């Protein structure tokens, strides 16, 4: 039969607490290059309170000693994005982190921009530099059904050069690919669609396989297009209906 010596355990904890308290004021340099200074011995075993760049965190003393403590405000993604403080973590919210990281790379990773010059001068709003803010938007707006969606900044905003909560929506991969080469100048708020005054009709200007096409849009179809352009999340059935509608008109002209 095993017996647990609570008295001895208490003595050990007391010694640990005393030692950690004696370390207050001691500074360490993290692997990220930040100076972390202990400001309190902490209330739990092996935990201390540290200050980095004016921000106070509770960390493991052993991690502090070996330099592996992370500064949540360290701009670790393209020198712009940081994880921040909150419930959204890279290891537990991998899908949101991957999307966030991808967007930042499109805008700030020079090798990617050189290969995709259309992303030159495109930015990410300051709010989304913090992963916590992006992840909150991501899980709030993410469609509950349909295929795996992509984030599009053009369809809703009319091709503004910024990723932000006000310019981005989720769209199906099919629609995102289809709309990527459409003309951007329009009066409808939806990419590639404008009002043609001489005929008094809406028209869609589309490029498919390098071939330019101009198609008339009926009033009921335009209602759908405007709804797609204004809503925060693009429903899969709406996007696919719009694509089929345009493709049907394309085939009728061949």
N, C-alpha and C positions, 0 to 999 in steps of 0.2 A: 504494500500500500504506500502511495506516494503522499508526502506532506509538503505543503507550500509554506515557506517561511516568510510571512508577510512583513515581519519586523526587519529581516535582512533586506528584503526587496525595497522597503521604504528607505532604508539607509543608503542603498545604492542610488535610488532616485534622488535623494537629498544631495548626495555627492555630485551627481550629474548636474543638477540644477545649480549648485554652488559653483561648479566649474564653468558652466555656460554663462552664468552671471559675471564671473571674473573676466570673461572675454569681451564684455561690452566696451566698445571703443576700438576694438581690433578691426583692421581692414584686410580684405582679400581682393585679389584681381581675378575676375572670372575669365573663362575661356573666350568669351565674347569681347573681352577688353574693358569691362566696366569695373569700377572700384565699388565693392560692397562692404559697408561698415555695419557691424553689429550694434544695435541700439537698445536691445532688450534680450534677456535670457530666454524668453518664451515661457509658455505654460505647459508644454508637452515635452515628452522625452525626445531629446536630440533635435528640438526645434528652437530656432532663434529668430528674432525679428531683425531684418536688415533694411538699410536704406540704399537705394541706387538711383541716382539722378533725381533726388527729391521724392521718390516713391518708396513706400514701406511695404515689405512683404514678409510672410512667415515661410522659412525654408529649413531644410535639413542641414544641420551643422556639418555633417560629413560631406554633403554635396557642396557646401560652401568651401570647405577646405580643399577639395579636389578640383574646384573650379567649374563644376558642371551646372551651377545655378544659372537659370535662364532669366534674362530681363524681358518681361512680356511686351515692353515697348521698343525692343530692339528691332530695327527695320531690316528684317532677315530676308524679305522677298523683294528682289530687284532694288534694294536700297530705299524702298517706299513702304511696303506693307509690313505690319506687325500684328502679332496675335492678340495683344491686349489682355485685359483682366475680365474674366467672366466664365460662363459655363461651357462655351464652345471651344473645344480643343482639337488639335490636329489629329490626334490618335483616335478620338471618339466621333468626330464629325468629318470623316475623310472625303465624302462626296462634296460637301460645301467648300472644304479647304482646297480641293483640286480645282473646282470652278473658279474660286477666288484667285488662286495662284496663277491659273491660266490667263485670266483677264489681265492681271498685273504684268505678266510676261509679254502679252501682246502689245502693251502700251509702253513698257519701260525696258524691255530686254533688247538691246541694240541689234544683236544678230538676227532676232526674229523680225524686227522692223525693217532691216536691210532686205530680208527675203520677202516681206509683205509690206511694201511701202504705203499701202492704203491706211496702215495704222500709224503713220507718221503724224504727230501732233494730236493723236487721240490720247485722252487722259482718263484717269479714274478719279471720281470726286473724293475730296479729302475725307469725308465720312467713311468711305469704304476702304481707306487705307488701314483702318482697324478691322481685323477679321471678325470681331464680335458683332459689329454693326452689319457687315455683309451677311454673316450667317443668320442673324435674326431675320433679315429681309428674305433670305433664301428659303428658310423653312416656313416662313409665313406665306410666301407666294407660290411655293412649289406645288404644281398640280397633283392632285391625289389620284388621278387616273391617266391612262394613255401611255404612250411610249416615253422613253427617257428624253426629256426636253433639253433644249439649249437656251442660253441667255442671249437675247438680241437687243441691241441698243438703237437700231435704225427704224424698225417697223412702227414703233409707237411715237418716236420723237422726230421723225423726218430727217434722220442722218445727222444728229448732233454728235460732235466729236468728244463725247464724254459718257462713261459708264456711271450710272447713278440710279437711285431708287425711282426717280421721276422719268428716266429715259429707257429703262430696261424692262422687258417682259420675258416670260418663258414662251418659247415656240417649239414646235416639233422640228426635228432634224430635217425632215423633208421640206418643210416650208422655209426654214432658214437657208437651206442650200438653194432653193428655188428663187428666193427673193434677193440673194446676195449680190447679183449683178444687175438688178433693176436700176432704172434711172432714179435720181434722188430729188430733182426739182419737181415739186408738185404743189397743188393747192388743197389737197384733201387731208393732209396729215398722215397719209399712208404712202410708203415708198412706191414710186413708179406710177402713181395714179394722180391725174389732174383733170380739171374741167376745160374742155375744148370749146371756147366761145363761138367760133364760126358755125359749129354744128349744134351747139347747145347740149352737148352730151359729155359724160365722163368717159375717160379713156385710160387704158393701162398700157404703158410703154415697157416692153419686156425684151430681154436679150436671152435667147436660148441657143446654146452651141454656136455662139458668135453671130447669130442672125438676129437683126432687130425687127421687132414686130409691134404694131400699134393696134390695139383692139378696143372696140366700143364696149362700154359696160352699161347694162340696163339698170333702171332705177332700183329694182329690188336687189340686184347684185351689189349695187353701190352701198346700199344700207348695210349689207354684210361687211363690205370692205371697211366702211367707217367704224363699224362696231369692232372689227379686228384692230384697227388703228388706235382706238381709244381705251379699250379695256386693259386692265392691269395684267391679266393672264390670258393668253390665247388658248382657247379650247381646241383640242385636237380635231374634233369633227368640223369646226369652223375653218381651220387651216386647210384640212384635206378637201373640204368642199370648194374652197376658193381655188385651190390648185386644179382640181378636176374641172371646174368651171372654165378656167383659163385654157387648160389643155384641150377641152372640147372645142372651144372657139378656134384654137390653133389648128386642130385637125380639119375643121370645116373650111379652112382657107387653103388647104393643100390639095 
